């Protein structure tokens, strides 16, 4: 799997502090840097969900199976791709009975 991970990214964690009005102000701090990954950004591909709805494919990133990540994290492209991406879903992919890698559905943060 390692030879397929040709890009590098940072995984950031969301933190918050309250302002004077007790409203949260969010920021991101680096949780992991130099993470081996593979970024994929299909353009114009449509797929059909189980519900029958058609949606446009979204950017994805592939990570090693032991990487710790969740939907509260954010991906930042470092090598091979750029930009900040919100994690919409973390999918564990299996090879037989063992977890092989993680596949994350992303949305670009503007």
N, C-alpha and C positions, 0 to 999 in steps of 0.2 A: 504493500500500500504506500509506503514512504516515497517510492520513486514516482508516484502519480501526483504527489502533493508538491506542485511546482511554484506555488505562491506563498507569501508570508502575510500575516495579518496580526492585529492586536485585538484582544478581547477586553472590552471595557465594562465596568460595572456601574450601574446608576446609583448615585448617592443623593441625599437630599438634606437640606437645612431649611429651617423655617425663617421667613422674613419677619419684620416687625408686626405684621398682621396675622402671624401664625399660619401663613400659606407656605406650602413647600416650594422650594426652588431646587430644581434638579440639575445635577452636573454628572460628568462621567470621569472615572479614574481608571487607569490601566490595571487590569487584573493579571493579564498574561501578555507578554510581548514576544515577537519573533515566532509566532505559532505557524507551523507548517500547515498549509491548507491548499485547496483547489477551488478557485472561483469559476462559476459558470453563469453567463448572462444570456439566455436564449432571447432572441428578438422575434416577436410576432408569432410565436408558436401558441396555439390554443390547445387546451386540453379539457376534457369533459370530467366533471366531478361525479361522484356516486349519486348526487342529487339530480344529475342531468344538466346542471348549469355549466355553461362554457366560460372558462376564465383564461386570461393570458398567462403563460408561464412567467414565473418571477425569477429573479436572480437566486442562485443557490451557492452554498459553500459546503465543501466536504472537509471533515476533520477526522483525526485519529479517534478510535473508539474510546480511548481513556481520557479524552479532553473533557474538562468540566465546563459546561456552558448551559445557559437557560434563556428563557424569553426575556428576562430582565437585563440581559447583557446587550452589548452593541458590538458590531464588527467594524474595524477600521482597516482598509486596505493599505498595505505597506509596500509590497513588492509584487508586481504583475497585475495589479489592479489598484484603484484608488476610490476614495469616498467613504462615507459613513453609512452603515446599514443597520436597520432595526431587525431583530430576530423575531419572525412571526411564529415559527414552529421548529422544534428540534425533533428530528426523526432518527431513531436508532435503526440501522440496517444490519441484518444478520446474514452470515454465510453459513448455512446449515443451522447449527445450534449455538454458534458463538457470535457475539457482537463484532461486526467487521469494521464499521465506521459510522460517523454521524453525518447526516445530511440536513442542513439548515435552510429553511425558506426565509428569504430576506426581502426587505423593502428599503429602497434607497431613501436616506434622510436628506432633505433639501435644506 
